[in-house]
Amino acid sequence: MRATSRFAAFGITFVLLCLPLHGTTCVAGKSFKVRQVCGTVTDKPGAAISDAKIELVPKGHPEGVQEIPSDQEGGFAFSNVPDGQYELRVKFRGFWDAWQPFVVNRSHEERKCSRPIRVVMVPAGACSYVKNAWKK
């Protein structure tokens, strides 16, 4: 019985010591509704991130992914997005990926992004996130 207890204690200690070596598990926020798929990508202090990889993935249809880079001001906009369920994925080297499920409902095209989706990128080791900043 003693050998089993020592083995168990060693196993628990080993697992606890290895935990910091593994990446943080990040969870997407609650899904929200939008009419336009547009917004900005910034770092946590608010500086624009240009050339971030923005992916729009239709739920259940990963082959239908659309990809665009963020512009010099961190902005992005997908046009002609039909109503449905999607996931927004944002990637940029040196930062933790951000992703967010959402629903496009009663989509329409406007010249200006009326309700931007705000993507906040955080350096690797912490979780990046997506905010629907218009919701109070």
C-alpha positions as CSV (number, residue, x, y, z in Angstrom):
1,M,0.0,0.0,0.0
2,R,2.9,2.4,0.8
3,A,4.4,1.9,-2.7
4,T,1.1,2.7,-4.3
5,S,0.7,5.9,-2.2
6,R,4.2,7.1,-3.1
7,F,3.5,6.3,-6.8
8,A,0.3,8.3,-6.6
9,A,2.0,11.2,-4.9
10,F,4.7,11.2,-7.5
11,G,2.1,11.2,-10.3
12,I,0.2,14.1,-8.8
13,T,3.4,16.1,-8.3
14,F,4.5,15.4,-11.8
15,V,1.2,16.6,-13.3
16,L,1.2,19.7,-11.2
17,L,4.7,20.6,-12.2
18,C,3.9,20.1,-15.9
19,L,0.8,22.3,-15.9
20,P,2.6,25.6,-16.6
21,L,4.2,24.0,-19.7
22,H,0.8,23.6,-21.4
23,G,-1.1,26.4,-23.1
24,T,-3.9,28.3,-21.5
25,T,-7.4,27.0,-22.4
26,C,-9.4,29.9,-23.7
27,V,-13.2,29.9,-24.0
28,A,-15.2,32.0,-26.4
29,G,-17.8,34.3,-25.1
30,K,-21.6,33.9,-25.4
31,S,-22.8,34.1,-29.0
32,F,-24.3,37.3,-30.2
33,K,-26.3,38.7,-33.2
34,V,-25.0,41.1,-35.8
35,R,-26.3,42.5,-39.1
36,Q,-22.8,43.2,-40.5
37,V,-19.6,41.3,-40.0
38,C,-17.2,44.2,-39.5
39,G,-15.0,45.6,-36.7
40,T,-11.5,46.3,-35.4
41,V,-8.5,44.3,-34.2
42,T,-6.5,45.9,-31.4
43,D,-4.1,44.9,-28.6
44,K,-5.3,45.3,-25.0
45,P,-4.1,49.0,-24.7
46,G,-6.0,49.8,-27.9
47,A,-3.3,50.0,-30.6
48,A,-4.5,48.8,-34.0
49,I,-3.2,45.5,-35.3
50,S,-2.8,45.5,-39.1
51,D,-2.5,42.3,-41.2
52,A,-4.2,40.1,-38.6
53,K,-5.7,37.0,-40.3
54,I,-9.5,37.2,-40.0
55,E,-11.5,34.1,-40.8
56,L,-15.3,33.9,-41.2
57,V,-16.4,30.2,-40.8
58,P,-20.0,29.2,-41.5
59,K,-21.1,26.8,-38.8
60,G,-21.0,23.2,-40.1
61,H,-19.3,24.2,-43.3
62,P,-15.6,24.8,-42.7
63,E,-14.9,24.4,-46.5
64,G,-16.8,27.8,-46.9
65,V,-14.3,29.8,-44.8
66,Q,-13.6,33.3,-46.0
67,E,-10.3,35.0,-45.0
68,I,-9.2,38.7,-45.1
69,P,-6.4,40.7,-43.4
70,S,-7.1,43.6,-41.1
71,D,-6.2,47.0,-42.6
72,Q,-3.7,49.6,-41.4
73,E,-6.2,50.8,-38.7
74,G,-7.0,47.2,-37.6
75,G,-10.4,47.3,-39.4
76,F,-12.1,44.5,-41.3
77,A,-15.4,44.0,-43.1
78,F,-16.9,41.0,-44.8
79,S,-19.4,41.8,-47.5
80,N,-22.5,39.9,-48.7
81,V,-22.7,37.6,-45.6
82,P,-26.0,35.7,-45.7
83,D,-28.0,35.1,-42.5
84,G,-26.8,32.2,-40.5
85,Q,-24.5,30.9,-37.7
86,Y,-20.8,31.7,-38.0
87,E,-17.5,31.7,-36.1
88,L,-15.0,34.6,-36.3
89,R,-11.4,33.5,-35.9
90,V,-8.6,36.0,-35.6
91,K,-4.9,35.1,-35.6
92,F,-1.7,37.2,-35.4
93,R,1.8,36.1,-34.7
94,G,2.9,36.5,-31.0
95,F,-0.7,36.8,-29.8
96,W,-3.2,34.2,-28.6
97,D,-5.9,33.4,-31.2
98,A,-9.4,34.9,-30.6
99,W,-12.6,33.2,-31.8
100,Q,-16.3,33.9,-31.3
101,P,-19.5,32.2,-32.4
102,F,-22.2,34.6,-33.6
103,V,-25.3,34.8,-35.7
104,V,-25.9,37.1,-38.7
105,N,-29.5,38.1,-38.6
106,R,-31.3,40.4,-41.1
107,S,-28.0,41.1,-42.8
108,H,-27.7,44.3,-44.8
109,E,-24.9,46.2,-46.4
110,E,-24.0,49.7,-45.2
111,R,-21.1,51.9,-46.2
112,K,-20.1,52.4,-42.6
113,C,-19.7,49.7,-40.0
114,S,-22.6,50.7,-37.7
115,R,-21.9,48.2,-34.9
116,P,-18.2,47.1,-35.0
117,I,-17.1,43.8,-33.4
118,R,-14.1,44.6,-31.3
119,V,-11.4,41.9,-31.2
120,V,-8.8,42.4,-28.5
121,M,-5.6,40.4,-29.0
122,V,-3.5,39.5,-26.0
123,P,0.1,38.3,-26.1
124,A,0.6,34.5,-25.9
125,G,0.0,33.2,-22.4
126,A,-3.3,35.0,-21.9
127,C,-6.6,34.8,-23.8
128,S,-7.6,37.1,-26.6
129,Y,-11.3,37.9,-26.8
130,V,-14.1,39.3,-28.9
131,K,-16.4,42.0,-27.6
132,N,-19.7,43.2,-28.9
133,A,-19.0,46.7,-27.6
134,W,-22.4,48.2,-28.5
135,K,-24.2,46.0,-26.0
136,K,-24.8,47.8,-22.7
